[in-house]
Amino acid sequence: MGRASAMTSAAQADPASAQLRNILAPAIDPCALSLNESALPPLPAVRAAMADFIGAANRYPEFLPTRLRTLVADHLEVPQENVAIGPGASGLALRLLQAAAAPGDRIVLSTPIFEGYLAFARMAGLVTVSVPLDSYGHHDLAAMAHAAQDARVVVLCRPNNPTGTLESVADVERFIGEVPTDTIVLLDEAYIEFVAATRRVDVHRLIARFPNVVVLRTFSKAYGLAGLRIGYALAAPELAELLWSLQLPFGINTGCTLAVAASYAAHAQLEQRIAHIVAERSYLSARLRAAGAYTTDSHANFVYLPAAGRSWSEIFDHSGLQVRNYPDGSVRITVDSRGSSQKVLGVVEQALNGPAGAPHGQTPPAMRGRPGPQPVGPAATRWSAPDRG
Ligand SMILES: Cc1ncc(COP(=O)(O)O)c(C=O)c1O
């Protein structure tokens, strides 16, 4: 019996079960493609570890998440003094902004960016300086370095959310070299596991060379543990220690440590899941382009469709799929299974080819079968090579 049907019969038998089912329903919705989660339940070994954890949930976790810090440090082969743990990359980002910047300081963010950063900046009382992405969804690193001259923090997401684009390692290192040494560079690598190994930054070298860099990572995406809220930061000892010193006592539960240990031990299975998503991303991107819908060159577990003169939200609103719409009409869609890709393609193909489905009437012939660059940032002006990763 499937999970949903098992829960249905339980719910019919007992109102308390019905309430539990309502709470869990959004988390098991196969049409949920808006938050870049993994659609698969945790790996069997992780589930077994979590079951063990539940049996010990009457106990507090460690005072500070020292075991988890050791696990991460050993796995990445970095000294513990370079690692801090937090409740998701989000928790660490906010902690960093509150600890290392003062209200009124500037923070440089690309536009669009993972919207969490706008909230974190606001919570820390920072003044946001926005730098638009270029026409292909890439960062304008020269403009960002320029804006960073009098900023306290500059954020670079690699891959970027929502466009999935990847700046080259050389460009990133040059960019960091141009940022003042007293400006913190927050390099967000939330989706790094979906990036080809040859295109990843050598973080050991990076944090050894640049004491002002903080790399943020998460177990929410490729590891499929978004609900547990586990993230970590890698930085030179001074910044890592600042983050570690602000760790909430008893703030990371033992289940998180068990889940990470089990995930690392099941590395091969995890790699298979990642390879599946990467292959599905290529398939979906290729089919979208073939249908005439331009997508940016994504290196993450989602695809991004710029507005291109039409609002994708009008198209997806009645599709039954939950996708992430942006105010300019663009859309970000999580890559999941072949089934969800087919649903997305069905919606897009009908909108581009069927007169009834297209909100602005017939698709202009020029758009069909001709994927091309479309403005991404609000004031996009620069056109450049599509793939610089
Ligand atoms: C670029 C980026 N950074 C950070 C996060 C947040 O990650 P976490 O779940 O670890 O807080 C997300 C989540 O979507 C993201 O897209």
The ligand as a MOL file (V3000), in Angstrom:
LIG
                    3D

  0  0  0     0  0            999 V3000
M  V30 BEGIN CTAB
M  V30 COUNTS 16 16 0 0 0
M  V30 BEGIN ATOM
M  V30 1 C 20.5060 29.8260 -2.9520 0
M  V30 2 C 19.8690 29.3030 -1.7100 0
M  V30 3 N 20.5010 29.4650 -0.5490 0
M  V30 4 C 19.9790 29.0130 0.6010 0
M  V30 5 C 18.7630 28.3710 0.6100 0
M  V30 6 C 18.1850 27.9270 1.9290 0
M  V30 7 O 18.6640 26.6890 2.2890 0
M  V30 8 P 18.2760 26.0570 3.6860 0
M  V30 9 O 17.1210 25.1610 3.4580 0
M  V30 10 O 19.5030 25.2940 4.0740 0
M  V30 11 O 17.9880 27.1500 4.6200 0
M  V30 12 C 18.0640 28.1730 -0.5650 0
M  V30 13 C 16.7530 27.5020 -0.5520 0
M  V30 14 O 16.0120 27.4800 -1.4880 0
M  V30 15 C 18.6320 28.6520 -1.7580 0
M  V30 16 O 18.0020 28.5200 -2.9230 0
M  V30 END ATOM
M  V30 BEGIN BOND
M  V30 1 1 1 2
M  V30 2 1 2 3
M  V30 3 2 2 15
M  V30 4 2 3 4
M  V30 5 1 4 5
M  V30 6 1 5 6
M  V30 7 2 5 12
M  V30 8 1 6 7
M  V30 9 1 7 8
M  V30 10 2 8 9
M  V30 11 1 8 10
M  V30 12 1 8 11
M  V30 13 1 12 13
M  V30 14 1 12 15
M  V30 15 2 13 14
M  V30 16 1 15 16
M  V30 END BOND
M  V30 END CTAB
M  END
